[in-house]
Amino acid sequence: MPRLRFPCSIKNGKMFILDREGFNRAISNLDGDYYLELKETKVRSSQQNNYYWNIVRILADELGYTEREMHETIKNHFSIQSTKTLSTKEFGDFIEKLIRMCAIELDVVIPDPTTICQ
């Protein structure tokens, strides 16, 4: 079974799952005993997210996809269920791998974030 990860927040001792619908779908067919592990994390930064979507736009334009199609293609290529739950470090590593893949496999050079995220 793949590892299930869902972002949540805890306020005043109560947990709120941010994607409750997705969580419910993911567990709808499960039976058996499980444990829930909470890990404090800082999810991707808004700067990282902005840079990522600029990369998606560049690739979508270059390869003839819509941005949504390109995003799904990237996730499938890297076997990532969702980029929403990646920590700042995980998302940074993911972007680095994506940039390398663009250069090596697609011959597409991705500009530095300071160039395209203004």
C-alpha positions in Angstrom: 0.0 0.0 0.0 1.4 3.4 -0.8 2.1 5.8 2.0 -0.8 8.2 2.4 0.1 11.8 3.4 -2.4 14.6 4.0 -1.7 18.1 5.2 -3.5 19.0 8.4 -3.4 21.7 11.0 -4.0 21.5 14.7 -5.6 24.3 16.6 -6.7 24.2 20.2 -6.2 20.5 20.4 -8.3 19.7 17.4 -7.0 18.4 14.1 -8.3 19.7 10.8 -7.4 17.7 7.6 -7.1 20.3 4.8 -8.2 17.9 2.1 -10.9 16.1 3.9 -12.6 14.9 0.7 -9.4 13.4 -0.6 -8.6 11.8 2.8 -12.1 10.2 2.9 -11.6 8.9 -0.7 -8.2 7.5 0.1 -9.4 5.5 3.1 -12.9 4.5 1.8 -11.7 1.0 0.7 -9.3 0.3 3.5 -9.9 -2.3 6.2 -7.6 -3.4 8.9 -5.4 -1.8 11.6 -3.4 1.3 10.9 -1.6 4.0 12.9 -1.7 7.7 12.2 1.7 9.4 12.3 1.9 13.2 12.7 5.0 15.0 11.5 5.5 18.7 11.9 6.4 20.1 8.6 6.7 23.3 6.7 5.2 22.7 3.3 6.6 24.3 0.2 7.0 28.0 0.3 5.0 30.4 -1.9 8.3 31.3 -3.7 8.9 27.6 -4.5 5.3 27.2 -5.7 5.6 30.3 -7.9 8.8 29.1 -9.5 7.4 25.6 -10.0 4.4 26.9 -11.9 6.6 29.1 -14.0 8.5 25.9 -15.0 5.2 24.2 -15.7 4.2 27.0 -18.0 7.5 26.9 -19.9 7.3 23.2 -20.4 3.6 23.3 -21.3 4.3 26.0 -24.0 7.4 24.0 -25.2 5.7 20.6 -25.4 2.1 21.6 -26.3 0.3 20.7 -23.1 -2.0 22.7 -21.0 -0.6 23.7 -17.6 -2.8 21.1 -15.8 -1.8 18.4 -18.2 1.9 19.3 -17.8 1.6 19.3 -14.0 0.0 15.8 -14.1 2.6 14.6 -16.5 5.4 15.8 -14.2 3.8 14.2 -11.2 3.5 10.9 -13.1 7.1 11.1 -14.3 8.4 11.5 -10.8 5.7 9.2 -9.2 4.4 11.9 -6.9 0.8 11.7 -5.8 0.6 15.4 -4.8 3.1 18.3 -4.6 0.9 20.0 -2.0 2.2 18.0 0.9 5.9 18.2 0.1 8.1 19.9 2.7 10.2 22.9 1.8 13.2 20.6 1.4 11.3 17.9 -0.5 9.9 20.4 -2.9 13.3 22.0 -3.4 14.8 18.6 -4.2 11.9 17.9 -6.6 12.4 21.2 -8.4 16.1 20.4 -8.8 15.4 17.0 -10.3 12.8 18.6 -12.6 15.3 21.2 -13.8 17.9 18.5 -14.4 15.4 16.3 -16.3 14.4 19.3 -18.5 18.0 19.9 -19.5 19.0 16.3 -20.0 15.9 14.6 -21.4 14.1 17.5 -23.1 17.0 19.9 -23.9 15.0 22.7 -22.2 16.9 25.2 -20.1 14.9 26.5 -17.1 15.9 30.1 -16.1 17.0 31.0 -12.6 14.1 31.8 -10.3 15.2 35.5 -10.0 14.7 35.8 -13.8 11.2 34.3 -14.1 9.6 35.0 -10.7 9.3 38.7 -10.6 
